[in-house]
Amino acid sequence: MCVNLTGGGFSKEDLEGASTFLGLSCVQGTWDQYNKPWKMWEAYLLTVKGPGFGNPRLEEMTRHDQVIRMVLFIKHLYETGLRKDRVIAYVAAISANMQRLTCDTSLFGDALITRAKNGTVGTNEELAAANAKKLAKPTLPMALEMVMKARERFWEGKAWDALGMNWKAAWLCIALGFNFGARIGHLTLNKGKSSRAPKPGATPVVPKRASPDHCLKCEQMKFYVRHPGLPNLHIMLGGEEIRTFLQDDVKGKTCRVEFLEVSFLTSKTSRKVTRNVVHVKKIARSTLEEITLLQDICEWMVYAKPKAADEITCRYASRDNARGTVDRKVITASEVNKAIKALAEYLNLPPAMFSSRSLRSGLATHLTAQGVSNEKRNQIGGWTVNSQVVGKHYAHTAAIGGALGADLDGPGVWSLGDVRHMVRQRQGK
């Protein structure tokens, strides 16, 4: 697909060369994304009466007629079975094609077209069916054994370089998600929004309807450190402060982090009013698993070097080049999901049945098996105290501390064997 370029003092050869070069943007893989919607647009215009018949560029039409014709086309897409995501993609493809043909595309910003696209979200019945399908998706809860296996796979033996720290960050997400029932958005890069600060002089780009950033920041972590000879614990924030202290204390080992308080921010909606709620959780030294997580977080602060305002899973790694530049990265939800599925495959479990949601349901199931009351279980996981959703969709049998600090001598233990049994049930074996 070539772009028609005219005008200026350029030669015909230059214009044709530029046109051909711009056409390379439609390579195989993206061709159908642009070509199919445009062909459908052309075919549609051959079936209509009135303004726009056989005129895909919408030339010699008033702005009002252009908008109405596009609204009717969106209605046509909806009636053929396409819904909002695909309709938006089709309209964007037509806009891109018209731009390549040097047509005026300002009509696509009209409020009526935006309303028309929003109207293709689907009927109430379709939305209910989609939600039921989502809830019916077989996502199984993880067991504590799986979480500790994740540490063996993703933390132990990994170097403190860029790739190694990416795996280590996945382990921290899995451990914190299971320990507190934290949602994946609390531990990974905010969806659709880069946390990287804009370059000096650059205008920051904020996406429309950006989701609230609830990702845990280092400054939301309080490390309680015991100094010898002092009666009280000293509090240090995550980031530069605790890193400086831990680096200075490496040789002497005269102090130690007794416990860690983590403040998670969540949004609660009641009667169409949304409010932010802070849940303070604790990582202490109650069990070997909890001590391991606490020590790993301290190591992460020292070697990954996140700053106070950075996300907990942010890491800085030196690039292997002459300029000595530093690569900054925050792990994403998709990367954590890939790690969880890789872990499931390693344990000979079906990867499709495990995702980041397995961490939250794993906490609920683990605590239920331990005999923890529903009220305290909901409090630990951040659910409403009297919520019935947990029993229906999360707890499959299943301080404020966390799962890693729970008493393993309780009524029962949610084990890897139980997970395998659930898999066999789901597979009808």
N, C-alpha and C positions, 0 to 999 in steps of 0.2 A: 504494500500500500504506500504510494508516494504522496508527498505533500506538494500542492501547487504553490510555487513561490514566484512572485512577480514584483516588478517595480524596482526602484533604486537605480544606482549606476553600475550594477553587476552585469557581467556578461551572461549570455544564455547558457554557456557551458558551466559557469559557476553555480547558477541557479539550479540547473538540472542535477549537478553533483550534490548540492546541499539537499535537494529534494530526495534523491536516492538514499543519501546517508540517513536522513530522518526516517525514511521508510524502514530502515533496519530495526527500529524499535519494535516492530511487529514480527518478531522471530517466532519460530515454531514453539508452541507452548503458550504464547500470548496471542497468537493470531486468532484462534477461535474466540478468545475473550472479546476481541474487537470486531471480528468479521461476522460472527453469528448474530449478535444483536443488531448490527447494521443491516444485514440481509433481512432480518425479521421486520425492521423498521421500513425498509424499502417495500417489502411485500405488503405490509399493512397499508401503506399509503396508496397502493394500487387498488385497494378494496373500499376506500372511503369516498364519500361525496362531499363537495364543498371545499373550503380552504385546505390546501396542503396535498391535494390529489397529485400523486406522481412527482412530488417535490421534496425529496429527503433533506435538502438544504434549507427548506422553509424560506426560500427567497421571495421577495416582493410580497411579503405578508406583514400585516401589522403585528406589533408585539403582542397585543391581546389575542389575536388569532393563533399566533405561534404557541402561546402558553396553553390555550384551550386544546389545540391539536395534541400537544404533548400530554396533557392530562387525560385525554381520551385514549391515547396510546398506552398510558400506564394502566387505565381501566381495562384495556384489551389484554395486557399482560396478566393482570389479576384474574380475569375471566378464563384465561388459558391454563391457570393453575399455579402460576408463579407467585411467590410471596415476597415479603419485604426485602430480605437480603439479596435475592436474585434480581428483583426489580431495580433496586438501587444500583446493582452492578451493571444491568442492561442500560439504564439511563446514563450512567457514567461513561459507558463505552460509546454510546451515541454522541455524547458531548465531546469525547476525545476525538472521534472521527470528524465531527463538524469543525473542531478546532484545527485539525490537520488540513481540512479543506478551506481554511481561512474564513469560516463563517462566524457570524456573531453568536457567541454562546452565553451571553448574559441572561438569556431567558431561563436558564437552568437554575438560577439563583432566586427565581420568583417564589413568593410564599405559597402560591397555589400549587406549584409543582411539589414543593416540600410537603404540603398537606396531603397531596395525592399519594406520594410515596409512603407516608405514614399510615395511610388508609389501607395499605396492602398487607398489614401485619397478620391478618387472618381472622377467621370467625372465632367466637368464644369456644365453640366445639373443637375447632382445630387446635387452639391454644391449650385447652384442657387435655386433649389427646397427646399433644407434644410433651406437656408436663408429666402426664402419667407414664409416658414412654421413658422420660428421663429418670423418674423415680424407680421404674422397673429395671433399670440398667443394673446388671449383676456386679456391683462393686462390693467386694468382701472386705471385712476388717483385718488389719494386720495384727499379728501377735508380737509380744515382747521379743521372742526368739528371732523373729524376722528383723526387728529393729536393730538388735545387736549384730545380726549377720550383715546388715547394711553397713555397720561401722567397720567390720572386717573387710568388706568389699570396697568401700568408698573413702575410708579415713586411714586405716593402718597401711603403712608402706607407701603412701602417696607423698610425692615431693611437694615442697612449698613453692612450686612454680605455678604458672597460669593454669595449666591443665589439672595439676594435682589439687589446687585450691578449688577449682570448679567441682571436683568430686567431693572434697571435704565439705563444701557448702551444701551439697545435696544431703550429706549425712546430717548436718546440723538441722536442716529443714525437716528431715524425717524424724529425728529425735525430738525436736521441739514440738512438731505437729502431733506426734504420738503422746508426748508427755503432758501437754496442756490441751490437746484437742484444738490447737490453733488452726484457723483456716489458712489455706495456702497463700492468700493475699496478705496475711500478716508477716510472711517470711520471705516473700519474693518481690521482684520489681513490680511496681504498680502497673497494672495492665493498661496498655495504650499510652504510657507516659514515660519518657526517659528521665531518669533522676540526674543525669549529667548536667552540671551547671553550664549555661550558655557562655560562649567565648566573649571576652570583653568587647563591648560595642554592638554585639549581636542582639537581635530582638528574640526573646524566648518564645517558642511556639507552644501554646497550650491547646490541646485538642478540645473540641466542643464536647460538652457533657462528660468531661474527664471524671472517672470514678474517684471517690475519696481515697486518699493515700493512707491506708491503715498499716502499712508495712512497718515492722518494728525497727526503730532507730536505736543506735548504740547509746544515745543519751537517755533513752527510756529504760536503761539497765543500771541498777545500783549494785555495786560489788561491796560486800561487807567484809572488811579486812581486819584481822586481828594482829596487833602489834605486841611484841613481848613487853611486859611490864606496864602496859596500859589497861585500865579496867574496862574501857568501852571500845566497841568496834568502830573502825574508821570507815566512812562511806566514800566510795569513789565511783564516778560515772564511767560508762563504757566509752571507748574511743581512746583519745590521746592520753587522758589522765590515768586510766588503769594500765594502759600499755607502758607508759613511762615507769610506773611503779613496779610492774612485773619485770621489766627489763633490768631495772636497777637491783632487784631482789633475787635475780637468778643465781648469783654466786652464794650469797649468804643463806638463802632459804630460811630467813628468820621470821618471816610473816607468811600467812596463808589466807586465802579467800575462804571464809567460813560458809557463806551462802550468797545467793544472788536473787535480787527481786526484779521481776520483769513486768512492765506496765503495758498491757495490750489495749489498744483503742478499738472499740467496735461501735457500730451504729445500730440502734434499736428503734423500730418503728411501731408506734401504737396510735391507733385512731388517726392515721395519715400524718402523724407528727414524728419526725425523725430526730433523735438526740444521740449524742456521742456518750459512750459509757467507758470508763477506764477499769479494767480488770487487772489487779496486781497478783502475780503468781510468783512462786518461790522455788528455787532450785537449791537444795541443801546437801547434806552428806548422810542421808538416811540409809541408802543402799549403795552397793558397789556400782550399779548402773547409773545412779544419780551422781555419784562422785565422778564417774567417768565423763558424763556430759558436762559437769561443771569445769573439770580440768580441760576438756576439749575447747570449751568456749574461751577460757583464759588463754590457751595456746593460740586460738584464732585471733584474739585481740593483739597478740604480740607479733605474729608472723604475717597475717593478712593485712594488718595495719589500717583497719577501717577508722574513719574519723567520727567524732561525736554525732555529727548530723547525718552520717551515712546509714544505710540500711544494715542490719545485722549481718547479712550475707554478702556485703560488699567486700571486695578484695582488690589490692593493688599489687601488680606484678611487673617487674622490670622487663622491658622488651630487649631482645638480643639484637641491638643495633648500635651504631657508632654514636648516636645522639643520646643514648641512655634514657629514652622516654619510658613512661610508666603506663601500663594498661590498667584501666579501671573497669570493673565489671560487677554487676549485681545479678545473681542467679534468677532465672525466670521460672514461672510455674510449669511451662512445658518441659524444661530441663529436669525439674524434680520428678515430673510424671514419667519421663523416660527412664530416670534412674530407678524409680519404683518398679516399673515394668521389667527392667533389666534384672533387678533383684528377684522378682517373681520367677522369671525364666531360669535364673541360676538355681532356684530352689525347686525347679520342676513343677511350678504352678502356672496356670494359664494367665499370661500377662494382661489379657483383656479384662480380667476380673479385678484388677487392682489399679488404683490411681491415688492421687493426693487425698481423695475423700476417704480412702482406707485408713488414713491416720486418725482422722476425727472419729470414725466409727470404731477404730481399734481401741481408742481410749475408752469410749463408752462401754464396749464389750468387755474390756479388761477390768474396768472398775466394777461392772455388774457381777462378773465372775468372782471378784474379790469380796462381794457382799457389801459394797459401799451403798449407802442409801441413795434413792433417786434424787433427793434434794441436793445432797453433797456432790453427787456425780454431775448434776446439771450445773452446779456452782463451779466446779473445777473446769468443765468444758465450755463455760460461758453461755449456756442455755438459760432460758427463763426457768426459775426455780420449779414451777409446777408444769413445765412443758411436757406434753405427751408425745411430741415428735421424736424425742430421743429413743423411747422404747419401740416406736414403730419403724424408724428408718436407720438408727445408728447402733443401739445395743442389740446384738443378735442373740444373746442368751439370757454379758457383761457387767497438820499442814494446810492454808490451801497449798498443797504441794502439787504433785503430778503423778502420772502413771509409773514413772521410773522410781518414785520414792514410795510406792505402795508396799504394804506388807505381803510378801509372797507366800506367807504361811496362812493366808486367809482361807475361806471356804473352798475356793477353787482357783485354778490358774487357766487363763485363756491361752492355749498353746498352739504351736505350729501344727500339731496333730489335729486339733479342733478345726483349724483352717482347712487342712486337707480334707477333713470329713465334710465340711461345708461345700468344698469344690465338687466332691463326688455327688453330693445331693443335688447341686445345681446342674450337674451334667447328667443326672439321672442314672448314675451307676450304683 
